[in-house]
Amino acid sequence: MERKKYSSYAEIERDLEILKLEKEINYQKLVLSFQKTKESITPQNIVNGFISSYTGYVKKSFPEILQSILPFIINWFINRKRGD
């Protein structure tokens, strides 16, 4: 990185002020990011995220689950009626 050459103290002060403001902006961004992360890590949000991730999986595999369970349910009903 090339060194900047200053011709007056006013230029140095201006650049220092810019750097100070950039530092404050980055600090506030960090604070905001931390607050958003803290708000998102609640038991309710964790459970909702867990449920939503498995909801899609269950919806996709529901026909396969139903095909594997349906014969057992039918046999249970058939055997239940024979026992009466």
C-alpha positions in Angstrom: 0.0 0.0 0.0 1.3 3.4 -1.0 2.0 5.9 1.7 0.0 9.1 1.4 1.9 12.4 1.5 0.2 15.2 3.4 0.8 18.9 2.7 -0.9 20.2 5.8 -2.2 19.3 9.2 -5.8 19.9 8.0 -5.5 17.0 5.6 -4.2 14.7 8.4 -7.0 15.8 10.7 -9.6 15.2 8.0 -8.3 11.7 7.3 -8.2 10.9 11.0 -11.8 12.1 11.4 -12.8 9.9 8.4 -11.1 6.9 10.0 -12.7 7.6 13.3 -16.2 7.7 11.7 -15.5 4.5 9.8 -14.4 2.8 13.0 -17.6 4.0 14.7 -19.8 2.8 11.8 -18.1 -0.7 11.9 -18.6 -0.9 15.6 -22.3 -0.1 15.3 -22.7 -2.7 12.6 -21.0 -5.2 14.9 -23.3 -4.3 17.8 -26.4 -4.5 15.5 -25.3 -7.9 14.2 -24.7 -9.2 17.8 -28.2 -8.0 18.8 -29.9 -9.7 15.8 -28.0 -12.9 16.6 -29.0 -12.7 20.2 -32.7 -12.2 19.3 -32.6 -15.1 16.9 -31.2 -17.5 19.5 -34.3 -18.0 21.6 -35.8 -21.4 22.5 -38.9 -20.6 20.4 -36.8 -19.8 17.3 -34.6 -22.8 17.7 -37.6 -25.1 18.0 -39.3 -23.4 15.0 -36.2 -23.8 12.9 -35.9 -27.5 13.9 -39.6 -28.1 13.1 -39.4 -26.3 9.7 -36.4 -28.2 8.6 -38.0 -31.6 9.3 -41.4 -30.5 8.0 -40.1 -30.4 4.4 -38.5 -33.8 4.8 -41.7 -35.3 6.2 -43.8 -33.8 3.4 -41.5 -35.3 0.7 -41.4 -38.7 2.3 -45.0 -38.9 3.5 -46.2 -41.2 0.6 -43.4 -43.6 1.3 -44.2 -43.6 5.1 -47.8 -44.1 4.3 -47.1 -47.1 2.0 -45.0 -48.8 4.6 -47.5 -48.2 7.5 -50.7 -48.8 5.7 -50.5 -52.7 5.5 -49.9 -52.8 9.3 -53.0 -50.6 9.9 -55.2 -52.7 7.6 -54.0 -55.9 9.3 -54.7 -54.4 12.7 -58.3 -53.5 11.7 -58.9 -57.0 10.2 -57.6 -58.8 13.2 -59.5 -56.5 15.6 -62.8 -57.4 13.9 -62.1 -61.1 14.0 -61.5 -61.0 17.7 -65.0 -59.7 18.5 
